[in-house]
Amino acid sequence: MTLYSPFDKWATEEHKLFSDSVQKFYEEEMSPNIEEWVDQGKVPNSFWEKAGDSGIMGGAVPESVGGFGGDIGFDSITVYEQARKGDSGWGYGIQSIVIHYLNSYGTDEQKSKWLPRLIAGTSIAALAMTEPGAGSDLQAIKTSAKRDGNQYRLNGSKIFITNGGSADLIVVAAKTDISAGARGISLVLLDTKEADGFRRGRPLKKLGLKGNDTAELFFDDIKIPLTNLIGPEEGQGFYQMMKQLPWERLLIGITALGAIDFAFEETVKYVQERKAFGKRIMDLQNTRFKLAEAKTKAEVLRSFVNDCVARLIDGKLDAATASMAKYWGSQVQNEVMDECLQLHGGYGYILDYPIARMYADARVQKIYGGSNEIMKELIARSLDQ
Ligand SMILES: Cc1cc2nc3c(=O)[nH]c(=O)nc-3n(C[C@H](O)[C@H](O)[C@H](O)COP(=O)(O)OP(=O)(O)OC[C@H]3O[C@@H](n4cnc5c(N)ncnc54)[C@H](O)[C@@H]3O)c2cc1C
C-alpha cells in the first residue's frame, strides 16, 4: 500500500526535511507515551518542552519572536504527523491557534512576552470561548471584562476548554460591552499565574481525547491589566476570531486525515493477520471492498486538504471552503473509523487496540471548532449572497 506524502502539492524541500524531523521526534517521544497520557488524562509539561527544543512549534511565526519565519505549511505538518501517530492528547492545535492570534493582533509587548515561551513549550495556551450557556451561539456569552480604572475585572465561566487544566496563558473571549452582541466581545489575555480569583474545575470525563486535560474554568472578579486586551481597541474579538477561522477549521480537516491514515494502516495489518473460516479476514470480499472504499475516501480528502493548505499558504482560503474541510474531514473520519473498528470484530471494541480509542476520539471532531451543522450553515450562507 502506498501512503502518499500528505502535502505533495505544495511541500518544498524545507517542508520535507521538517516533516522528517517531526516524524522522528514523535516516534521517539510521542508514540511510546500515548497510553500513559491517556491514563493520566494529560500530556506532561516535559513533553511540551521537548517539542519546543526540537523546534516543531511556531513554524509560521517570525524569527524575532522565536519562530522560524516559515508558512502555515509547517504547522500543518506538525498537526498531521501527530494525528498520523494516533495521538489526540497533545493540545498543540490550540496552542498554534493562540500563537496565530498573538502574532496577528498582539501588541509588541504581548508578543515578546508570550510567543517565545509558547514556541519553546515552556508555557501552555488555551482558548476559552465556549460557556455552559453559549457554544454555537457565541454572541450570547456572559463572561464579562468590565473596565475599572486601569484594569479589567473578569467574571464568568467557560466549559470544555482544551488544555484548560494546565494552561499558563488563556485567551478569553469576554464581553467588554455587555449591552452589545458580537461587537461587545473582546479577547483578553489571562496569565493564570497572576490571577487571583481564577479556578479550574475538575477534569471533565470525556468519551474520547482522554489524553487531553479539557477543563471548566471559573473567573471570580480577576483583575487584569488593560494592556492584556488583544488588539488596539475593545469590541474586536469576534472579528479577530472570524479572521482566524480558516486555520482553525482546516486544522480539524488535517487531523482527520492523519487519524484516518493511522487507523487504515492499523486495520490493514490486523485483517492480514486475523483468520476466520480458514482464511485471512483480508481475503474476504467484504473486507476488500470496505478497505477500498475507505482508501478512496482518504485519497479524496487528502486532495482537498492539500488544496486547502496550498490556498492558505497563498492567503486565499476563504471561511466557507475551510468549513467544508472541517465538515467533510470529520464526517469521513467518523465513517472510516466505524468501518475500521468493524473489521477488528470484538477486539475493535477493546481499548487495548488503538482503533477503539480512535473511534471514540473521532466523534468530537463533528462537534468542536464549530459544529458541523454550523459549518453547513456557513457554507450555505456563502451560496446565498
Ligand atoms: C472535547 C472538547 C474540546 C473543546 N475545546 C474547546 C476549546 O478549546 N475552546 C472552546 O472555546 N470550546 C471548546 N469546545 C466547545 C465546542 O466548540 C462546543 O461544544 C461547540 O461549539 C458546540 O457548542 P455547544 O456544546 O454549546 O452546543 P450547542 O450550541 O448547544 O448545540 C447543540 C446542537 O444544536 C446544533 N445547533 C446549534 N445551533 C444551530 C444552528 N444555528 N443550526 C443548526 N443546528 C444548530 C449544534 O450543531 C448541536 O448539534 C470543546 C468541546 C469539546 C467536547
The ligand as a Gaussian input file, in Angstrom:
#p B3LYP/6-31G(d) Opt

LIG

0 1
 C      -13.514000      17.809000      23.815000
 C      -13.943000      19.222000      23.551000
 C      -12.980000      20.223000      23.416000
 C      -13.367000      21.540000      23.201000
 N      -12.413000      22.529000      23.171000
 C      -12.810000      23.828000      23.189000
 C      -11.859000      24.876000      23.385000
 O      -10.638000      24.641000      23.497000
 N      -12.308000      26.151000      23.459000
 C      -13.642000      26.464000      23.340000
 O      -13.978000      27.639000      23.427000
 N      -14.564000      25.488000      23.144000
 C      -14.189000      24.184000      23.081000
 N      -15.119000      23.187000      22.920000
 C      -16.524000      23.551000      22.803000
 C      -17.117000      23.315000      21.412000
 O      -16.568000      24.213000      20.483000
 C      -18.648000      23.434000      21.547000
 O      -19.079000      22.296000      22.277000
 C      -19.344000      23.534000      20.215000
 O      -19.075000      24.770000      19.598000
 C      -20.865000      23.356000      20.326000
 O      -21.393000      24.180000      21.327000
 P      -22.373000      23.548000      22.443000
 O      -21.686000      22.389000      23.021000
 O      -22.798000      24.637000      23.340000
 O      -23.620000      23.019000      21.620000
 P      -24.924000      23.846000      21.209000
 O      -24.522000      25.134000      20.616000
 O      -25.844000      23.857000      22.373000
 O      -25.531000      22.915000      20.085000
 C      -26.315000      21.744000      20.345000
 C      -26.739000      21.155000      18.994000
 O      -27.532000      22.103000      18.267000
 C      -26.958000      22.340000      16.990000
 N      -27.123000      23.744000      16.611000
 C      -26.841000      24.857000      17.334000
 N      -27.109000      25.965000      16.627000
 C      -27.554000      25.555000      15.418000
 C      -27.989000      26.220000      14.226000
 N      -27.995000      27.538000      14.145000
 N      -28.409000      25.464000      13.185000
 C      -28.407000      24.111000      13.256000
 N      -28.005000      23.426000      14.346000
 C      -27.576000      24.130000      15.401000
 C      -25.469000      22.018000      17.157000
 O      -24.881000      21.717000      15.914000
 C      -25.529000      20.823000      18.092000
 O      -25.792000      19.667000      17.353000
 C      -14.746000      21.854000      23.067000
 C      -15.702000      20.836000      23.157000
 C      -15.323000      19.543000      23.411000
 C      -16.393000      18.495000      23.582000

